[in-house]
Amino acid sequence: MADSTEQADVAVVGAGGGGAVLALALAKQGISTVVLDQAAGPPQGLRGEILQPNGQQVLDRLGVLQSLPANATRTVRHFHFCRAGGKRLCSIDYNDLPAPYNRAIVTLPNVAHHAIVAAVQQQQSATLRYGTSFAGLLREGNKVVGLTTQGPEGTRTIRAKIVVGADGVFSKVREALQIPADLHRYPDGYLIAILESEEPISESFYYVGHKTILGLFPATGNKVYLFYMIPSGSMEAVKQRGIPALQQAWSQIAPQFAGLFRGLRDWSQTAYMPTGRVRTPTWVADGAVLIGDAAHAMNPHASQGRMQAMVDAMALSDLLPGCLADKDYSAKRLKEFERIRRPHVTMLQQLADQQVFYWNTGNPVVAFLRDRVFQTLDRNARLRYQVLSTTAGLRKTAPFDLIDRVIAAGFIPDCRANETSPHPKSS
């Protein structure tokens, strides 16, 4: 098939959490946007989705939050952290956050993403093209002026004023821009499962122990998401040991949910999620930008990876209209996006790594300190709110300074421990 060329203001590679949100945000402003994704269509696999408050804000701003089907979402207020074996260490109440985003929202697999994609497809200014791979960048001198693609319709050339790489940890756009990436693969990943409970579970539970993490999140109806830390690349070995062995391991960690674990009957109810971190020296070039995991993947301990891609998209959608109006697509102008966003994601990456050290530990001394911090948080409203607001994506700075770390470890008292959040609670 002969080559064809099309024009767009913005070309986005990757229709995931960041790319699809960016396309929708730009299209709503009348900015012509082409989004391409090598997958055959929107994701269909098992993936637990928790919308933190900052992600809810993004979807609300785009008019998508209210379109999420009620029968596929579940609001969760309480998160309980427990020692493996069942003893409660700390409870977090999302109701301490300012309304209306004072809940976590758990959705069935890919529900939020499908709603975003559906909204993109309704926009006249946006073109969403699945089954289409990024082939390379178009350049004029050092400036990116578009890209080439390969798909069912053959080779296409898209001339665009700005190219956005939203194509994940192993970004082809980042590679083509010759931006080096420090990719760290964590030694642990997660087995994810979705089970049916005999009775509805309304609260979330998170168990930590000796190199042990097991989390349970209620979804719609009687469904429960479960995630279980396993060594990276060990999924096949887990399967070979069999379902009964896995159920027994879970029951030892969370005895009160032994009945729920019997709901695992087939490996088709499970999936594996690897974990990694990406750091790059820059996110921008002349005519090009990286967002989401392509720029700054982080460990899921931060509870913010997908949310930060969405926030990236909104920040970039606020900046690009001015760039287009001024016809300035230079790295210097686009660097404003990175200036706004990098401090927050860097803090979250560092926080996630600290949590990996403490939560994933097999060292009994480190585990003792971890449990002690959880117990301090349970008694200390001020520190607990700082942690919650960070997890919710509403706090841009680290939850603890040096003095707070010493207080959290239980070495000195906190005269402000009973300070409540500055926001009124809602019912």
PyMOL commands that set and color helices and strands:
alter all, ss='L'
color gray80, all
select helices_A, chain A and resi 17-27+53-61+65-67+70-72+94-96+111-121+172-176+235-241+243-253+255-261+267-269+293-296+300-302+305-326+331-359+364-379+381-391+402-408
alter helices_A, ss='H'
color red, helices_A
select strands_A, chain A and resi 4-13+33-37+49-51+73-76+78-83+88-93+104-107+126-130+133-140+143-151+154-165+182-185+188-196+204-209+212-218+223-231+270-273+276-279+284-285+288-290
alter strands_A, ss='S'
color yellow, strands_A
deselect
rebuild
show_as cartoon
